[in-house]
Amino acid sequence: MEHRLNLQPGKKIYFASDFHLGVPDQASSRAREKRIVSWLNSIQQDAQAIYLLGDIFDFWFEYRHAIPKGFIRLQGKLAELGDAGLPIYFFTGNHDMWMFDYFTEELGIVIYREPQVLVCNQHRLLIGHGDGLGPGDFNYKILKRFFSSKICQWLFARIHPNLGMRIAQYWSRQSRISNTKLEEKFTGEENEFLLSYCRQLEKTNHHDFYVFGHRHLPLDLPVTENSRYINLGEWVHFDTYAEYDGQLVRLKKFSSE
């Protein structure tokens, strides 16, 4: 599916992912949430669209009449931006795949569950969270299919929210980012599974830029001479995002000072 957007003079498109709000504890998560809101404040004047590429929350499940407690500062800011006419697009990640219609109904945010092609100016960008793509990781791919199924979602919805959130907190403590240690390292292009995915896809379907999250490491690597792979990193250690100005997609680091 292609999404077309004509970038206006002086405007930019912004991409961010992997805020992982909710871990490792309330205090650090809230401090991170405040940084994210400050970043949104800093870009709102020249943003034409904002793409949030998944794992914004370390866990999210929408019951019919309940949502996870907290994160109200981010939701309030997104509501303000949406009410002002700024389009916001949300791609579910492996931590927030159980997002359904709350953000769409309350905040006007479009939800995507698969990578999408963004055609802007003369460029084609493939954007998404990035989980389950590329070679290997077969166990996770099977697990993702199960968690994405209506049966699994129906079963979890039968659990009382108090118990459901306790289960969610346990899962979050097992995640690779919950201990806040900087463990992600670049060990060569041959070991980057998303880069391998991009290079394989590029053989048959050209994109000027591939923009993904999930990897937790800010990366800007060549796919071919005419194509680049951008990974957005995460906000526990890096506070990184990307901007597209009609010419290039550039990785940036946010500083509130």
QUIRAFEN-V222471 format. One record per residue. N is the residue number from 0. PHI is phi in whole degrees, 0 to 359 (NA if undefined). PSI is psi in whole degrees, 0 to 359 (NA if undefined). BURIAL is + if it has 24 or more other C-alpha atoms within 12 Angstrom, else -. Layout:
n={N | N}
phi={PHI | PHI}
psi={PSI | PSI}
burial={BURIAL | BURIAL}
This chain:
n={0 | 1 | 2 | 3 | 4 | 5 | 6 | 7 | 8 | 9 | 10 | 11 | 12 | 13 | 14 | 15 | 16 | 17 | 18 | 19 | 20 | 21 | 22 | 23 | 24 | 25 | 26 | 27 | 28 | 29 | 30 | 31 | 32 | 33 | 34 | 35 | 36 | 37 | 38 | 39 | 40 | 41 | 42 | 43 | 44 | 45 | 46 | 47 | 48 | 49 | 50 | 51 | 52 | 53 | 54 | 55 | 56 | 57 | 58 | 59 | 60 | 61 | 62 | 63 | 64 | 65 | 66 | 67 | 68 | 69 | 70 | 71 | 72 | 73 | 74 | 75 | 76 | 77 | 78 | 79 | 80 | 81 | 82 | 83 | 84 | 85 | 86 | 87 | 88 | 89 | 90 | 91 | 92 | 93 | 94 | 95 | 96 | 97 | 98 | 99 | 100 | 101 | 102 | 103 | 104 | 105 | 106 | 107 | 108 | 109 | 110 | 111 | 112 | 113 | 114 | 115 | 116 | 117 | 118 | 119 | 120 | 121 | 122 | 123 | 124 | 125 | 126 | 127 | 128 | 129 | 130 | 131 | 132 | 133 | 134 | 135 | 136 | 137 | 138 | 139 | 140 | 141 | 142 | 143 | 144 | 145 | 146 | 147 | 148 | 149 | 150 | 151 | 152 | 153 | 154 | 155 | 156 | 157 | 158 | 159 | 160 | 161 | 162 | 163 | 164 | 165 | 166 | 167 | 168 | 169 | 170 | 171 | 172 | 173 | 174 | 175 | 176 | 177 | 178 | 179 | 180 | 181 | 182 | 183 | 184 | 185 | 186 | 187 | 188 | 189 | 190 | 191 | 192 | 193 | 194 | 195 | 196 | 197 | 198 | 199 | 200 | 201 | 202 | 203 | 204 | 205 | 206 | 207 | 208 | 209 | 210 | 211 | 212 | 213 | 214 | 215 | 216 | 217 | 218 | 219 | 220 | 221 | 222 | 223 | 224 | 225 | 226 | 227 | 228 | 229 | 230 | 231 | 232 | 233 | 234 | 235 | 236 | 237 | 238 | 239 | 240 | 241 | 242 | 243 | 244 | 245 | 246 | 247 | 248 | 249 | 250 | 251 | 252 | 253 | 254 | 255 | 256}
phi={NA | 254 | 243 | 255 | 212 | 263 | 286 | 281 | 304 | 80 | 260 | 221 | 252 | 245 | 230 | 208 | 203 | 55 | 287 | 51 | 295 | 116 | 236 | 276 | 205 | 297 | 295 | 290 | 295 | 293 | 298 | 294 | 300 | 294 | 296 | 295 | 296 | 298 | 297 | 298 | 299 | 286 | 254 | 294 | 286 | 248 | 278 | 263 | 199 | 234 | 244 | 257 | 259 | 94 | 53 | 296 | 246 | 287 | 207 | 210 | 216 | 259 | 285 | 300 | 233 | 207 | 229 | 301 | 290 | 103 | 63 | 287 | 295 | 293 | 298 | 297 | 292 | 296 | 296 | 299 | 295 | 296 | 295 | 278 | 96 | 274 | 291 | 232 | 239 | 239 | 256 | 292 | 251 | 286 | 267 | 232 | 291 | 269 | 269 | 245 | 242 | 299 | 293 | 289 | 289 | 271 | 243 | 72 | 267 | 282 | 254 | 240 | 245 | 227 | 303 | 233 | 265 | 254 | 258 | 221 | 54 | 261 | 247 | 246 | 241 | 260 | 231 | 179 | 287 | 114 | 288 | 80 | 260 | 84 | 284 | 76 | 57 | 295 | 298 | 295 | 298 | 292 | 297 | 297 | 299 | 291 | 296 | 278 | 283 | 296 | 296 | 298 | 296 | 295 | 296 | 294 | 295 | 283 | 282 | 300 | 306 | 299 | 285 | 301 | 290 | 294 | 299 | 298 | 297 | 296 | 301 | 298 | 294 | 271 | 288 | 291 | 255 | 291 | 276 | 63 | 282 | 278 | 253 | 284 | 224 | 272 | 242 | 116 | 300 | 293 | 258 | 268 | 293 | 289 | 295 | 299 | 299 | 298 | 292 | 292 | 294 | 296 | 296 | 239 | 212 | 285 | 226 | 287 | 220 | 245 | 239 | 224 | 248 | 74 | 288 | 68 | 223 | 296 | 220 | 222 | 232 | 285 | 272 | 221 | 296 | 244 | 208 | 228 | 252 | 244 | 251 | 279 | 74 | 209 | 250 | 281 | 243 | 252 | 55 | 252 | 208 | 227 | 228 | 244 | 251 | 98 | 240 | 223 | 259 | 242 | 285 | 227 | 243 | 276 | 231 | 282 | 275}
psi={135 | 138 | 122 | 141 | 130 | 114 | 126 | 153 | 133 | 359 | 161 | 159 | 135 | 145 | 137 | 157 | 173 | 52 | 328 | 48 | 136 | 342 | 157 | 347 | 171 | 319 | 311 | 325 | 319 | 321 | 320 | 319 | 320 | 323 | 319 | 318 | 320 | 320 | 315 | 322 | 322 | 338 | 352 | 336 | 325 | 8 | 131 | 335 | 152 | 131 | 119 | 115 | 45 | 160 | 37 | 323 | 145 | 337 | 142 | 130 | 131 | 109 | 168 | 324 | 22 | 147 | 166 | 141 | 141 | 188 | 27 | 332 | 316 | 315 | 320 | 319 | 318 | 323 | 318 | 314 | 317 | 319 | 334 | 358 | 9 | 119 | 134 | 132 | 136 | 123 | 123 | 144 | 189 | 341 | 339 | 36 | 342 | 36 | 130 | 259 | 2 | 311 | 328 | 313 | 320 | 326 | 353 | 24 | 129 | 133 | 131 | 146 | 352 | 159 | 147 | 152 | 125 | 119 | 116 | 128 | 235 | 11 | 152 | 125 | 129 | 122 | 147 | 181 | 310 | 350 | 143 | 5 | 156 | 183 | 157 | 195 | 43 | 324 | 316 | 320 | 323 | 316 | 321 | 319 | 321 | 312 | 332 | 352 | 152 | 328 | 312 | 316 | 320 | 318 | 316 | 325 | 341 | 343 | 137 | 140 | 324 | 316 | 321 | 318 | 328 | 319 | 318 | 318 | 323 | 314 | 319 | 322 | 342 | 352 | 157 | 344 | 354 | 334 | 358 | 8 | 143 | 95 | 341 | 131 | 149 | 121 | 22 | 148 | 328 | 343 | 3 | 105 | 326 | 325 | 320 | 318 | 314 | 316 | 324 | 316 | 324 | 338 | 333 | 346 | 103 | 136 | 140 | 325 | 140 | 121 | 117 | 165 | 220 | 321 | 337 | 18 | 122 | 123 | 142 | 100 | 149 | 134 | 307 | 189 | 336 | 19 | 144 | 150 | 125 | 125 | 135 | 351 | 210 | 175 | 9 | 321 | 328 | 327 | 47 | 154 | 179 | 152 | 143 | 124 | 14 | 346 | 311 | 157 | 120 | 135 | 138 | 157 | 128 | 135 | 128 | 353 | NA}
burial={- | - | - | - | - | - | + | - | - | - | - | + | + | + | + | + | + | + | + | + | + | + | + | + | - | - | - | - | + | + | + | + | + | + | + | + | + | - | + | + | - | - | + | + | - | - | + | + | + | + | + | + | + | + | + | + | + | + | + | + | + | + | + | - | - | - | + | + | - | - | + | - | - | + | + | - | + | + | + | - | + | + | - | - | - | + | + | + | + | + | + | + | + | + | + | + | + | + | + | + | - | + | + | - | - | - | + | + | + | + | + | + | + | + | + | + | + | + | + | + | - | - | + | + | + | + | + | + | + | + | + | + | + | - | - | - | - | - | - | - | - | - | - | + | - | - | + | + | - | - | - | - | + | - | - | + | - | - | - | - | - | - | - | + | + | - | - | + | + | - | - | + | - | - | - | - | + | + | - | + | - | - | - | - | - | - | - | - | - | - | - | + | + | + | + | + | + | + | + | - | - | + | - | - | - | + | + | + | + | + | + | + | + | + | + | + | + | + | + | + | + | + | + | - | - | - | + | + | + | + | + | + | + | + | + | + | + | + | + | + | + | + | + | + | + | + | - | + | + | + | + | + | + | + | - | - | -}
